Amino acid sequence: MRIALINEGTYPYGAGPVSTWCHGLVRGLAEHAFWLVGVVDRAPASEYSVPANVAGLSAILRGGPVIGPARPVEVVSQHLGGISKAAVARQHGRLATHAAVLLCRGMLDESEHSAAMFRSGLRRLAGLAADGTHPLAGVPLAAVLLDAWRATPDPSLPGPTVGDAEHVAALLELAVRPLAAPVPEVDVCHAVHSGGPVLVALSAKWRDGVPYVLTEHDVYLAGVVDGPPGVRAVMLRFLRALTRLGYAEAAAVAPPDERMRRWALHHGADRGLVTLIPPGVDPHDHPPLREEPSGPVLAWLGEPAALPAMLHAFGLVRGSVPGARLIVIGDAPDRVRSLEGVSFSGPVTGYRGLFAKASVLVISGAHGGMPYPLIEAMLAGRATVCTENGGLAATVGIGASVVPPDDPVRLAAACVDLLTDVRLRREIGTMARNRARTLFRLGAMLDGYRELYEKALVSRPEPAERLVGAP
């Protein structure tokens, strides 16, 4: 089977949890040929040695130059009447403007009728972009958006301003560029993010009849831009409308965890098409760590925003375990004062060596969306304290000590319990390893996607004859 794996600038261009997941999927499904399609902000360099079953790579530059109508006039004239290139451009502008009206009016309201308008507008733009043309070329988008914004009777939407409309228009022009991306001749697409990858998958479905599988690793709220309230509100509605449409058009939805499964159902995904497939890790790559450091050592992994709470907790730990030390995995943030017993690991290329230096691990922050470090810690058999945010508790179950987020006192107490009780550390570490070996097997993940790809292929729709101006 030929599969286009579509991501948002991750694999093979950068390390991280999603790239780890993509690499494991592609390498594990060696019987399939993969095309790696990345929506990126600038020309990337590959950081992975891709497996032999990768048939090709393509990068879609979101901020690349706008390409004008590029098809030869004789081809365009088949449905535009043999007119000149200038007339073709004007006709494109008129059709694209009408599609933009549907898009803008549809995304600003959450009714069923508005959802149909949004789909129709996006589908028309996909047809107009089939030749590589920017889908919104020639469209006075700020004026179209301002008109739609003023016509939306929603008191929760901030009042429109010309400046906000121009700001949003610029963001939308960047956001919809992936509609113009060509997709290789494949049997199935697999979008591993919402946003740009879903637009690429939708275009392939509408233009060529290629079904797609959707796996979202994080919620669209993470991609909302900073800016004035009106800009944020409108972009949020665009992302929400696109997310709902992505679920509605998918042949299968495969969230990696319970948090994203609930997210998909909340946004209208057909329950019968949703299959939870947890991330898989080969336990042979992560044998248990048998030895512990000679003294009481904690290792912490999380986002920088969660570090102050950890440092506060560590200060409390030192009150009960005076000789305790803390390794913060990662670089030292700016303006963090030096604390006794605290060290920073610096840049990280792998976690196992750092896990081996600690007797207890603490994991918090945004790793819940794709918790590979947590799964690796479980397989290593290290006792772990986990803060309950981002779905981490659902991953560890009884395989860790779970505490509420932003509660340094509870966090410190859990750390002290594990640092001072060897038997408890061993029990929790054993339970964690057994749970990870049962729930997060790489083979189970690969089998799940093998089955979904086959189901998606059976559901392949008829290719669209023509999308320009089609509803």
C-alpha positions as CSV (number, residue, x, y, z in Angstrom):
1,M,0.0,0.0,0.0
2,R,1.2,3.6,-0.7
3,I,0.7,6.0,2.2
4,A,1.3,9.7,2.4
5,L,2.2,10.5,6.0
6,I,1.4,14.3,6.4
7,N,2.8,16.2,9.4
8,E,3.4,19.7,10.6
9,G,7.2,20.2,10.3
10,T,8.1,17.3,12.6
11,Y,9.3,14.0,11.0
12,P,11.9,13.7,9.6
13,Y,12.9,17.4,10.1
14,G,13.2,17.5,13.9
15,A,13.4,15.3,17.0
16,G,10.5,15.1,19.4
17,P,7.6,12.9,20.5
18,V,5.6,13.1,17.3
19,S,8.7,12.4,15.2
20,T,9.5,9.4,17.4
21,W,6.0,8.1,16.8
22,C,6.2,8.7,13.0
23,H,9.6,7.0,12.8
24,G,8.3,4.0,14.7
25,L,5.2,3.7,12.5
26,V,7.1,4.0,9.2
27,R,9.9,1.7,10.2
28,G,7.5,-0.8,11.7
29,L,5.2,-1.0,8.6
30,A,8.0,-2.0,6.3
31,E,5.6,-3.7,3.9
32,H,4.1,-0.3,3.0
33,A,5.6,2.5,0.9
34,F,5.5,5.9,2.6
35,W,5.7,9.4,1.2
36,L,6.6,11.9,3.9
37,V,4.8,15.2,3.4
38,G,5.7,18.1,5.8
39,V,4.0,21.5,6.1
40,V,6.9,23.7,7.2
41,D,7.6,27.4,7.8
42,R,11.0,27.3,6.0
43,A,13.2,25.0,4.0
44,P,14.1,22.1,6.4
45,A,17.0,19.7,6.7
46,S,16.3,16.1,7.6
47,E,17.4,15.0,11.0
48,Y,16.5,11.3,10.6
49,S,18.0,8.6,8.4
50,V,14.7,7.6,6.9
51,P,13.9,3.9,6.5
52,A,14.2,2.1,3.2
53,N,10.4,2.0,2.6
54,V,10.2,5.8,2.4
55,A,9.6,6.4,-1.3
56,G,9.9,10.2,-1.2
57,L,9.9,13.4,0.8
58,S,8.2,16.7,0.1
59,A,8.1,19.9,2.1
60,I,5.2,22.4,1.7
61,L,6.5,25.9,2.5
62,R,3.6,27.6,4.3
63,G,5.3,31.0,3.8
64,G,6.5,30.5,0.3
65,P,5.8,32.8,-2.6
66,V,2.3,33.1,-4.0
67,I,2.1,31.1,-7.2
68,G,-0.3,32.7,-9.8
69,P,-2.4,30.6,-12.2
70,A,0.2,28.3,-13.7
71,R,-1.7,25.9,-16.0
72,P,-1.4,26.5,-19.7
73,V,-4.3,28.5,-21.1
74,E,-5.4,25.6,-23.3
75,V,-5.9,23.4,-20.2
76,V,-7.7,26.1,-18.3
77,S,-9.9,26.9,-21.3
78,Q,-11.5,23.5,-21.0
79,H,-13.8,25.0,-18.4
80,L,-13.0,28.7,-18.7
81,G,-13.7,29.2,-22.4
82,G,-10.3,29.6,-24.0
83,I,-9.7,33.1,-22.6
84,S,-6.4,34.9,-22.0
85,K,-4.1,34.5,-19.0
86,A,-5.2,37.8,-17.6
87,A,-8.8,36.8,-17.9
88,V,-8.1,33.5,-16.3
89,A,-6.5,35.3,-13.3
90,R,-9.6,37.6,-13.0
91,Q,-11.9,34.6,-13.3
92,H,-9.9,32.8,-10.6
93,G,-10.2,35.9,-8.4
94,R,-14.0,36.0,-8.8
95,L,-14.4,32.3,-8.0
96,A,-12.0,32.5,-5.1
97,T,-13.7,35.5,-3.7
98,H,-17.1,33.7,-3.7
99,A,-15.4,30.7,-2.0
100,A,-13.8,33.0,0.6
101,V,-17.2,34.5,1.4
102,L,-18.6,31.0,2.1
103,L,-15.5,30.2,4.1
104,C,-15.6,33.3,6.3
105,R,-19.3,33.3,6.9
106,G,-19.2,29.5,7.6
107,M,-16.4,29.6,10.2
108,L,-17.8,32.4,12.3
109,D,-20.9,30.5,13.4
110,E,-21.3,26.9,14.7
111,S,-24.6,26.0,13.2
112,E,-25.0,23.1,10.9
113,H,-25.7,25.4,8.0
114,S,-22.5,27.3,8.7
115,A,-20.5,24.1,8.8
116,A,-21.9,23.3,5.3
117,M,-20.9,26.8,4.1
118,F,-17.4,26.4,5.5
119,R,-17.0,23.0,3.8
120,S,-18.3,24.4,0.5
121,G,-15.9,27.3,0.6
122,L,-12.9,25.2,1.4
123,R,-13.8,22.6,-1.2
124,R,-14.1,25.3,-3.9
125,L,-10.7,26.7,-2.9
126,A,-9.2,23.3,-3.1
127,G,-10.4,23.0,-6.7
128,L,-9.0,26.4,-7.6
129,A,-5.7,25.5,-6.1
130,A,-5.3,22.2,-8.0
131,D,-2.7,23.8,-10.4
132,G,-0.5,25.1,-7.5
133,T,-2.2,28.5,-7.5
134,H,-2.6,30.1,-4.1
135,P,-6.2,29.3,-3.3
136,L,-6.9,33.0,-2.2
137,A,-5.0,34.7,-5.0
138,G,-6.8,37.8,-6.1
139,V,-9.2,37.8,-3.2
140,P,-9.7,41.0,-1.1
141,L,-9.8,38.8,1.9
142,A,-9.7,41.5,4.7
143,A,-12.8,43.1,3.2
144,V,-14.6,39.8,2.8
145,L,-13.8,38.8,6.4
146,L,-14.8,42.2,7.8
147,D,-18.1,41.9,6.0
148,A,-18.7,38.4,7.3
149,W,-17.6,39.4,10.8
150,R,-20.0,42.4,10.9
151,A,-22.9,40.1,9.7
152,T,-22.3,37.5,12.5
153,P,-24.9,38.1,15.2
154,D,-22.9,36.7,18.1
155,P,-22.3,38.8,21.2
156,S,-19.5,36.6,22.4
157,L,-17.4,37.6,19.3
158,P,-15.4,40.8,19.8
159,G,-16.5,43.7,17.6
160,P,-14.6,43.8,14.2
161,T,-12.0,46.4,13.4
162,V,-10.3,47.0,10.1
163,G,-6.9,46.3,11.7
164,D,-8.1,43.0,13.2
165,A,-9.6,41.9,9.9
166,E,-6.3,42.6,8.1
167,H,-4.4,40.7,10.7
168,V,-6.6,37.7,10.5
169,A,-6.7,37.8,6.7
170,A,-2.9,37.6,6.6
171,L,-3.0,34.5,9.0
172,L,-5.7,32.8,6.9
173,E,-3.8,33.3,3.7
174,L,-0.9,31.5,5.3
175,A,-3.1,28.9,6.9
176,V,-4.9,27.7,3.6
177,R,-1.7,27.5,1.4
178,P,-1.5,23.8,2.0
179,L,-4.7,23.4,-0.1
180,A,-2.4,24.0,-3.2
181,A,0.1,21.2,-2.3
182,P,0.3,18.3,-4.6
183,V,0.1,14.9,-3.1
184,P,1.9,11.9,-4.6
185,E,-0.1,9.1,-6.1
186,V,-1.0,7.2,-3.0
187,D,-3.8,4.9,-1.8
188,V,-4.3,6.5,1.7
189,C,-3.2,9.7,3.4
190,H,-2.5,9.8,7.1
191,A,-2.6,13.3,8.7
192,V,-0.8,13.3,12.0
193,H,-1.8,16.9,13.0
194,S,-4.8,19.1,12.5
195,G,-4.4,22.3,10.6
196,G,-2.1,22.2,7.6
197,P,-1.9,18.4,7.3
198,V,-5.7,18.1,7.3
199,L,-5.9,20.7,4.5
200,V,-3.5,18.6,2.4
201,A,-5.5,15.4,3.2
202,L,-8.8,17.1,2.3
203,S,-7.4,18.4,-1.0
204,A,-6.3,14.9,-1.9
205,K,-9.7,13.5,-1.0
206,W,-11.7,16.1,-2.9
207,R,-9.5,16.2,-5.9
208,D,-8.3,12.6,-6.3
209,G,-10.6,10.6,-4.1
210,V,-7.9,9.6,-1.7
211,P,-9.3,8.6,1.8
212,Y,-7.4,9.7,4.9
213,V,-6.8,8.6,8.5
214,L,-6.5,11.3,11.1
215,T,-4.3,11.1,14.3
216,E,-4.2,14.3,16.3
217,H,-1.5,14.5,18.9
218,D,-2.6,17.8,20.5
219,V,-5.5,20.1,20.5
220,Y,-5.8,23.1,18.2
221,L,-5.8,25.5,21.1
222,A,-2.1,25.0,21.2
223,G,-1.8,26.7,17.8
224,V,-3.9,29.8,18.5
225,V,-1.7,32.8,17.8
226,D,-1.0,35.7,20.2
227,G,-2.8,38.9,19.3
228,P,-5.7,41.1,20.1
229,P,-8.8,39.4,21.4
230,G,-10.7,39.7,18.1
231,V,-7.8,38.1,16.1
232,R,-7.6,35.2,18.6
233,A,-11.4,34.7,18.6
234,V,-11.7,34.6,14.9
235,M,-8.7,32.3,14.4
236,L,-10.0,30.0,17.1
237,R,-13.3,29.7,15.1
238,F,-11.4,28.9,12.0
239,L,-9.4,26.2,13.7
240,R,-12.5,24.8,15.4
241,A,-14.4,24.7,12.0
242,L,-11.4,23.0,10.3
243,T,-11.1,20.5,13.1
244,R,-14.7,19.5,12.9
245,L,-14.5,19.2,9.1
246,G,-11.4,17.1,9.4
247,Y,-13.2,14.7,11.6
248,A,-16.3,14.7,9.4
249,E,-14.4,13.8,6.2
250,A,-11.9,11.3,7.7
251,A,-12.3,7.6,6.8
252,A,-10.9,6.7,10.3
253,V,-9.9,8.7,13.4
254,A,-7.1,7.2,15.5
255,P,-6.4,9.2,18.7
256,P,-3.3,8.1,20.7
257,D,-4.8,8.6,24.1
258,E,-8.1,9.0,25.9
259,R,-7.7,12.7,26.1
260,M,-7.6,13.1,22.3
261,R,-10.4,10.5,21.9
262,R,-12.7,12.7,24.0
263,W,-11.6,15.7,22.0
264,A,-12.5,14.0,18.7
265,L,-15.9,13.0,20.0
266,H,-16.5,16.5,21.4
267,H,-15.8,17.9,17.9
268,G,-18.3,15.7,16.1
269,A,-16.2,12.6,15.1
270,D,-18.3,9.6,14.3
271,R,-17.9,7.3,17.3
272,G,-17.9,4.3,15.0
273,L,-14.9,5.6,13.1
274,V,-12.8,6.4,16.3
275,T,-10.2,3.8,17.3
276,L,-7.9,4.6,20.2
277,I,-4.4,3.3,19.3
278,P,-1.9,4.1,22.1
279,P,1.7,4.9,21.1
280,G,3.9,1.8,20.9
281,V,7.5,1.3,22.2
282,D,9.7,-1.7,21.7
283,P,10.5,-2.9,25.3
284,H,13.7,-4.4,24.0
285,D,15.0,-0.9,23.4
286,H,14.3,0.0,27.0
287,P,15.4,-2.8,29.4
288,P,14.9,-2.2,33.1
289,L,17.4,-0.2,35.1
290,R,18.7,-2.4,37.8
291,E,21.0,-0.1,39.7
292,E,20.3,3.1,41.6
293,P,22.6,6.0,42.4
294,S,24.2,5.9,45.8
295,G,22.3,8.9,47.2
296,P,18.7,10.2,47.0
297,V,18.4,11.8,43.6
298,L,15.4,13.1,41.7
299,A,15.3,13.8,38.0
300,W,12.6,16.2,36.7
301,L,11.3,16.5,33.2
302,G,8.7,19.0,32.1
303,E,7.9,22.3,30.4
304,P,9.8,25.4,31.7
305,A,6.5,26.9,33.0
306,A,6.2,24.0,35.5
307,L,9.8,24.3,36.8
308,P,9.1,26.9,39.6
309,A,6.6,24.5,41.2
310,M,9.2,21.7,41.0
311,L,11.9,23.9,42.6
312,H,9.5,24.9,45.4
313,A,8.7,21.2,46.0
314,F,12.4,20.3,46.0
315,G,13.0,22.9,48.7
316,L,10.4,21.1,50.8
317,V,12.0,17.7,50.0
318,R,15.3,18.9,51.3
319,G,13.7,19.6,54.6
320,S,12.9,15.9,55.0
321,V,15.8,14.4,53.0
322,P,18.7,16.8,53.5
323,G,21.1,15.1,51.1
324,A,18.6,15.0,48.2
325,R,19.8,16.2,44.8
326,L,17.7,17.3,41.8
327,I,18.7,16.9,38.1
328,V,16.6,19.1,35.9
329,I,16.5,17.4,32.4
330,G,17.2,20.2,29.9
331,D,18.9,23.6,29.7
332,A,18.8,26.1,32.6
333,P,16.2,28.8,31.9
334,D,17.2,32.4,32.0
335,R,16.9,34.1,35.4
336,V,16.6,30.9,37.4
337,R,18.5,31.4,40.6
338,S,21.1,28.8,41.6
339,L,19.8,26.4,44.3
340,E,21.8,24.1,46.4
341,G,21.5,20.5,45.2
342,V,20.1,21.4,41.8
343,S,21.8,20.8,38.5
344,F,20.8,21.0,34.8
345,S,21.5,18.3,32.3
346,G,21.9,20.6,29.3
347,P,20.7,19.5,25.8
348,V,19.2,16.0,25.7
349,T,19.5,13.4,23.0
350,G,18.2,10.5,25.0
351,Y,16.5,10.0,28.4
352,R,17.8,6.6,29.5
353,G,21.2,7.8,30.7
354,L,19.6,10.6,32.7
355,F,16.9,8.2,34.2
356,A,19.8,6.0,35.3
357,K,21.3,8.8,37.4
358,A,18.1,9.2,39.5
359,S,16.3,6.9,42.0
360,V,13.0,8.7,41.4
361,L,11.7,10.5,38.4
362,V,9.2,13.4,38.3
363,I,7.4,14.1,35.0
364,S,5.0,17.0,34.5
365,G,4.0,19.5,31.9
366,A,2.9,19.1,28.3
367,H,4.3,15.6,27.7
368,G,0.8,14.2,28.3
369,G,-0.2,14.7,24.6
370,M,2.4,12.2,23.5
371,P,4.1,10.7,26.6
372,Y,7.1,8.8,25.2
373,P,9.4,9.9,28.0
374,L,6.9,8.7,30.5
375,I,6.5,5.4,28.7
376,E,10.3,5.0,28.5
377,A,10.5,5.7,32.3
378,M,7.9,3.0,32.9
379,L,9.7,0.4,30.8
380,A,12.9,1.3,32.6
381,G,11.2,0.4,35.8
382,R,12.0,3.7,37.5
383,A,9.6,4.8,40.2
384,T,7.9,8.0,39.0
385,V,5.9,10.9,40.4
386,C,3.5,12.2,37.8
387,T,1.5,15.4,37.8
388,E,-2.0,15.0,36.6
389,N,-2.1,17.3,33.6
390,G,-2.5,16.5,29.9
391,G,-3.7,12.9,30.5
392,L,-0.5,11.6,32.2
393,A,-2.5,9.8,34.9
394,A,-4.4,7.8,32.3
395,T,-1.1,6.7,30.9
396,V,0.5,5.6,34.2
397,G,-2.5,4.1,36.0
398,I,-1.2,2.5,39.1
399,G,2.4,2.6,37.7
400,A,3.3,5.9,39.4
401,S,2.5,8.2,42.2
402,V,0.0,10.8,40.8
403,V,-0.4,14.2,42.3
404,P,-2.4,17.3,41.3
405,P,-0.7,20.0,39.2
406,D,0.6,23.2,40.8
407,D,0.6,21.6,44.3
408,P,4.2,21.7,45.5
409,V,3.3,20.3,48.9
410,R,1.7,17.2,47.6
411,L,4.5,16.8,45.0
412,A,7.2,17.0,47.7
413,A,5.4,14.5,49.9
414,A,5.2,12.0,47.1
415,C,8.9,12.5,46.3
416,V,9.9,12.0,50.0
417,D,7.8,8.8,50.2
418,L,9.6,7.2,47.3
419,L,13.1,8.5,48.2
420,T,12.9,7.0,51.7
421,D,11.2,3.7,50.9
422,V,13.2,1.2,48.7
423,R,10.4,-1.4,48.7
424,L,7.8,1.1,47.5
425,R,10.1,2.3,44.7
426,R,10.6,-1.3,43.5
427,E,6.9,-2.1,43.7
428,I,5.9,1.0,41.7
429,G,8.7,0.5,39.2
430,T,7.6,-3.1,38.6
431,M,4.0,-2.2,38.2
432,A,5.0,0.6,35.7
433,R,7.0,-1.7,33.6
434,N,4.3,-4.4,33.5
435,R,1.7,-1.8,32.5
436,A,3.9,-0.3,29.8
437,R,4.7,-3.8,28.3
438,T,1.0,-4.6,28.2
439,L,-0.6,-1.3,27.0
440,F,2.2,0.3,24.9
441,R,3.5,-2.5,22.8
442,L,4.9,-1.4,19.4
443,G,3.4,-4.5,17.7
444,A,-0.1,-3.6,18.9
445,M,0.2,0.0,17.6
446,L,1.4,-1.3,14.2
447,D,-1.3,-3.9,13.9
448,G,-3.9,-1.2,14.7
449,Y,-2.7,1.0,11.9
450,R,-2.5,-1.9,9.4
451,E,-6.1,-2.6,10.0
452,L,-7.2,1.1,9.8
453,Y,-5.3,1.6,6.5
454,E,-7.1,-1.4,5.0
455,K,-10.5,-0.1,6.2
456,A,-9.8,3.4,4.9
457,L,-8.8,1.9,1.5
458,V,-12.1,0.1,1.3
459,S,-14.0,3.3,1.9
460,R,-12.1,5.1,-0.9
461,P,-14.6,7.7,-2.5
462,E,-15.0,8.2,-6.2
463,P,-12.6,10.9,-7.5
464,A,-14.1,14.3,-8.1
465,E,-14.5,15.1,-11.7
466,R,-14.0,18.8,-11.3
467,L,-13.9,21.1,-8.2
468,V,-13.6,24.6,-9.7
469,G,-16.8,26.3,-8.7
470,A,-18.4,23.1,-7.4
471,P,-20.4,23.1,-4.2
